[in-house]
Amino acid sequence: MKLLILFFLLFFISCSRFTPVDGTYFSGQQDCFVLDGKTGLIENKEDHIKDYLHLKQTNSRLKFRYKTVSPGRLVFKTNVYKYYFKLHYKTPDSFMVSPVSKLAKEYYKNRDSIVFKTKYAFADPANSFTKIVFHSSRCFGCCKDLHLELDYSGNLKVTDNGSGYRGCADPELNDNYFGKVSYEDLERLKIILKYAQLQTLEWPASRRCYDAPDLTLILYQNEKRYYFRMNAPCVPIVSRPLTGFLSRLFRYEALKKVDTTFTYER
């Protein structure tokens, strides 16, 4: 009886010590893990993002997987894709893993181990900007051809050139707008830029996504110029707060239609 009580006591203690990893983490090579309860996402710098994964955690393993169903000889066949990682250690703001399953090793190019940290470890104090130009192109549907320019004082120019398709509302436009971005939103943008990893960021050409707008981002920090271009679904996780913020500026509430026709850097 004492042994049984001791067993349950040790089991309870071991379970109570388990704290799952949660949140968004990056490596120094622009890899990303997103862990959110029973769902997750993994990313490396070159390949397509693996998202909508089922996640199971233990004290020593992070197990990501997803299933597909394909026709078999007699019945449908279930295919299970496993991305398993050994968890070496974890702290409140970092952890180290090693790929252990075949697909995980292939995805991370047989790397021995990877250290992931929160975005705060990659903070860049040079988070100011002189000017930002952002374009969102047409697609194979009703996506509009949109352009904006924002300067450090908050002056915002936006142009809507329509979708180009007759089946969509307002297919051909040249509507121009001007407005002032609030101090609060400019500060919010600076915080996003602080964690955007601009100095090492790449939007890899090896990722190919289609049937969505192409995004072009040009950002100036005084004389320094950053240029990025990619189809929207392929944009790295680290850049999504920035592209999401800029996309909302196309519909910014302070914008007023003007007669001036704006031109933009491409």
C-alpha positions as CSV (number, residue, x, y, z in Angstrom):
1,M,0.0,0.0,0.0
2,K,2.8,2.4,0.9
3,L,4.5,1.7,-2.4
4,L,1.3,2.4,-4.3
5,I,0.9,5.7,-2.4
6,L,4.5,6.6,-3.2
7,F,4.0,5.8,-6.9
8,F,1.0,8.0,-7.2
9,L,2.8,10.8,-5.2
10,L,5.7,10.7,-7.6
11,F,3.4,10.6,-10.6
12,F,1.5,13.6,-9.3
13,I,4.7,15.6,-8.7
14,S,6.1,14.8,-12.1
15,C,2.9,15.9,-13.8
16,S,2.6,19.1,-11.7
17,R,6.1,20.1,-12.8
18,F,5.2,19.9,-16.5
19,T,4.7,23.4,-18.0
20,P,4.0,23.4,-21.8
21,V,5.9,25.8,-24.0
22,D,3.5,28.4,-25.3
23,G,3.8,31.4,-27.7
24,T,5.9,32.4,-30.7
25,Y,9.6,31.8,-30.8
26,F,12.4,32.5,-33.3
27,S,15.9,31.2,-33.9
28,G,18.9,33.2,-35.1
29,Q,18.4,31.7,-38.6
30,Q,14.8,33.0,-38.9
31,D,13.2,29.7,-38.0
32,C,10.0,30.0,-36.1
33,F,7.9,27.8,-33.8
34,V,4.3,28.9,-32.8
35,L,2.8,26.8,-30.0
36,D,-0.8,27.4,-29.0
37,G,-2.3,24.7,-26.9
38,K,-3.0,21.7,-29.1
39,T,-2.1,23.5,-32.4
40,G,1.2,24.7,-33.8
41,L,3.3,25.9,-36.7
42,I,6.9,25.4,-37.7
43,E,8.9,27.5,-40.2
44,N,12.4,27.5,-41.6
45,K,14.0,30.2,-43.7
46,E,13.7,28.7,-47.2
47,D,10.8,26.3,-47.3
48,H,7.0,26.6,-47.0
49,I,5.6,27.2,-43.6
50,K,4.0,24.1,-42.0
51,D,0.9,25.3,-40.3
52,Y,-2.4,24.0,-38.9
53,L,-0.4,21.2,-37.1
54,H,-1.7,19.2,-34.2
55,L,0.7,19.6,-31.2
56,K,1.4,17.3,-28.3
57,Q,4.0,18.2,-25.7
58,T,5.7,16.2,-23.0
59,N,8.7,17.1,-20.7
60,S,11.1,15.8,-23.4
61,R,9.2,16.0,-26.7
62,L,7.4,18.5,-29.0
63,K,5.3,16.5,-31.5
64,F,3.8,18.3,-34.5
65,R,1.8,16.3,-37.0
66,Y,-1.0,16.6,-39.6
67,K,-3.1,14.1,-41.4
68,T,-4.3,13.8,-45.0
69,V,-6.7,11.3,-46.6
70,S,-6.1,9.8,-50.0
71,P,-7.8,7.1,-52.1
72,G,-6.5,3.6,-51.4
73,R,-7.2,0.2,-53.1
74,L,-10.4,-0.5,-51.1
75,V,-10.8,2.3,-48.6
76,F,-9.4,5.8,-48.1
77,K,-5.9,5.9,-46.8
78,T,-4.9,8.1,-43.9
79,N,-1.4,9.7,-44.2
80,V,0.3,11.0,-41.0
81,Y,3.1,13.5,-41.3
82,K,5.3,13.7,-38.2
83,Y,7.6,16.5,-37.2
84,Y,9.0,15.4,-33.8
85,F,11.6,17.2,-31.8
86,K,13.6,16.3,-28.6
87,L,13.3,19.1,-26.1
88,H,16.7,19.6,-24.4
89,Y,15.8,22.5,-22.1
90,K,13.3,25.3,-21.6
91,T,13.4,28.6,-19.7
92,P,10.7,31.3,-19.5
93,D,12.0,32.8,-22.7
94,S,13.9,30.1,-24.7
95,F,14.3,26.4,-25.4
96,M,16.5,24.1,-27.4
97,V,15.3,21.3,-29.6
98,S,16.8,18.6,-31.9
99,P,14.8,17.2,-34.9
100,V,14.3,13.5,-34.3
101,S,11.7,12.3,-36.9
102,K,12.6,11.9,-40.5
103,L,10.5,14.8,-41.7
104,A,11.7,17.1,-39.0
105,K,15.3,16.3,-39.9
106,E,14.7,16.9,-43.6
107,Y,12.8,20.2,-42.9
108,Y,15.6,21.6,-40.8
109,K,18.4,20.3,-43.1
110,N,19.7,17.7,-40.5
111,R,20.7,20.4,-38.0
112,D,21.9,19.0,-34.7
113,S,20.0,21.4,-32.5
114,I,18.1,24.7,-32.7
115,V,17.7,27.4,-30.0
116,F,14.4,29.3,-30.1
117,K,13.9,32.6,-28.2
118,T,11.0,35.0,-27.8
119,K,11.0,38.1,-30.0
120,Y,12.4,40.2,-27.2
121,A,15.8,38.6,-27.7
122,F,15.9,40.0,-31.2
123,A,14.9,43.6,-30.3
124,D,16.5,46.2,-32.5
125,P,16.9,49.7,-30.9
126,A,17.1,51.2,-34.4
127,N,13.3,51.0,-34.8
128,S,12.7,54.4,-36.4
129,F,11.9,54.9,-40.1
130,T,12.1,57.8,-42.5
131,K,9.7,56.5,-45.1
132,I,7.7,53.4,-45.9
133,V,6.3,52.5,-49.3
134,F,4.0,49.5,-49.4
135,H,2.2,47.9,-52.4
136,S,-0.4,45.1,-52.5
137,S,-1.1,43.9,-56.1
138,R,-4.0,42.4,-57.9
139,C,-4.6,38.7,-57.9
140,F,-6.7,36.2,-59.9
141,G,-9.8,37.6,-58.3
142,C,-11.1,40.9,-56.9
143,C,-7.9,41.9,-55.1
144,K,-7.3,45.6,-55.5
145,D,-4.1,47.2,-56.7
146,L,-3.2,49.3,-53.6
147,H,-0.3,51.6,-52.8
148,L,0.8,53.7,-49.8
149,E,3.5,55.9,-48.6
150,L,4.0,56.9,-45.0
151,D,6.7,59.3,-43.6
152,Y,8.1,59.6,-40.1
153,S,5.7,62.6,-39.4
154,G,2.6,60.4,-40.0
155,N,1.7,61.8,-43.5
156,L,-0.1,59.0,-45.3
157,K,-0.7,58.8,-49.0
158,V,-2.9,55.9,-50.4
159,T,-3.9,55.1,-54.0
160,D,-6.6,52.5,-55.0
161,N,-6.3,51.4,-58.7
162,G,-9.0,48.8,-58.5
163,S,-9.0,45.1,-59.3
164,G,-8.8,45.3,-63.1
165,Y,-11.6,42.7,-63.5
166,R,-15.0,43.6,-64.9
167,G,-16.7,41.1,-62.7
168,C,-15.6,43.0,-59.6
169,A,-16.9,46.2,-58.1
170,D,-14.9,49.3,-59.3
171,P,-12.5,47.4,-61.6
172,E,-10.6,50.4,-62.9
173,L,-9.9,53.2,-60.4
174,N,-7.3,55.9,-59.7
175,D,-8.6,57.1,-56.3
176,N,-6.1,59.0,-54.2
177,Y,-6.3,59.7,-50.5
178,F,-4.4,61.6,-47.9
179,G,-4.5,61.5,-44.1
180,K,-2.5,61.7,-40.9
181,V,-1.6,58.6,-38.9
182,S,-2.1,59.2,-35.1
183,Y,0.7,59.5,-32.7
184,E,-0.5,56.3,-31.0
185,D,-0.4,54.3,-34.2
186,L,3.0,55.6,-35.1
187,E,4.3,54.4,-31.7
188,R,2.6,51.1,-32.3
189,L,4.4,50.8,-35.7
190,K,7.8,51.6,-34.0
191,I,7.2,48.8,-31.5
192,I,6.5,46.4,-34.4
193,L,9.6,47.5,-36.2
194,K,11.6,47.0,-33.0
195,Y,10.9,43.2,-33.3
196,A,10.8,43.0,-37.2
197,Q,14.5,41.8,-37.4
198,L,15.0,44.0,-40.4
199,Q,18.8,43.9,-40.3
200,T,18.8,40.1,-40.9
201,L,15.4,39.6,-42.5
202,E,14.9,37.8,-45.8
203,W,11.8,37.1,-47.8
204,P,13.1,34.0,-49.5
205,A,12.7,33.6,-53.2
206,S,12.6,29.9,-52.8
207,R,9.1,30.1,-51.4
208,R,6.5,30.3,-54.1
209,C,2.8,31.1,-53.4
210,Y,0.2,32.1,-55.9
211,D,-3.3,33.4,-56.4
212,A,-2.9,36.1,-53.7
213,P,-1.6,39.7,-53.8
214,D,2.1,40.3,-54.2
215,L,3.4,42.5,-51.4
216,T,6.2,44.9,-51.9
217,L,7.8,46.6,-48.9
218,I,10.3,49.4,-49.1
219,L,11.5,50.9,-45.9
220,Y,14.0,53.7,-45.3
221,Q,16.0,54.4,-42.1
222,N,17.7,57.6,-43.2
223,E,20.0,56.5,-46.0
224,K,19.6,52.8,-45.4
225,R,17.0,51.1,-47.7
226,Y,15.3,47.7,-47.1
227,Y,13.5,46.1,-50.0
228,F,11.2,43.0,-49.8
229,R,8.8,41.4,-52.2
230,M,6.7,38.2,-51.9
231,N,3.3,36.7,-52.5
232,A,1.2,37.4,-49.3
233,P,0.7,33.8,-48.0
234,C,4.5,33.1,-48.1
235,V,5.5,36.1,-46.0
236,P,7.6,34.9,-43.0
237,I,5.9,34.8,-39.6
238,V,8.2,37.5,-38.2
239,S,7.0,40.0,-40.9
240,R,3.3,39.4,-40.5
241,P,2.7,42.0,-37.7
242,L,4.3,44.6,-40.0
243,T,2.5,43.7,-43.2
244,G,-0.8,43.4,-41.2
245,F,-0.3,46.9,-39.8
246,L,0.5,48.4,-43.2
247,S,-2.4,46.6,-44.9
248,R,-4.8,48.2,-42.4
249,L,-3.5,51.6,-43.4
250,F,-5.1,51.2,-46.9
251,R,-8.4,51.7,-45.0
252,Y,-7.2,54.1,-42.4
253,E,-10.1,56.1,-40.9
254,A,-8.3,59.5,-41.2
255,L,-8.0,59.2,-45.0
256,K,-9.7,61.8,-47.2
257,K,-10.1,61.6,-51.0
258,V,-8.0,64.2,-52.8
259,D,-7.8,65.4,-56.5
260,T,-4.0,64.9,-56.5
261,T,-2.5,61.9,-58.3
262,F,0.2,60.2,-56.3
263,T,3.2,58.3,-57.7
264,Y,5.2,55.7,-55.7
265,E,8.6,54.1,-55.6
266,R,8.4,50.5,-57.0
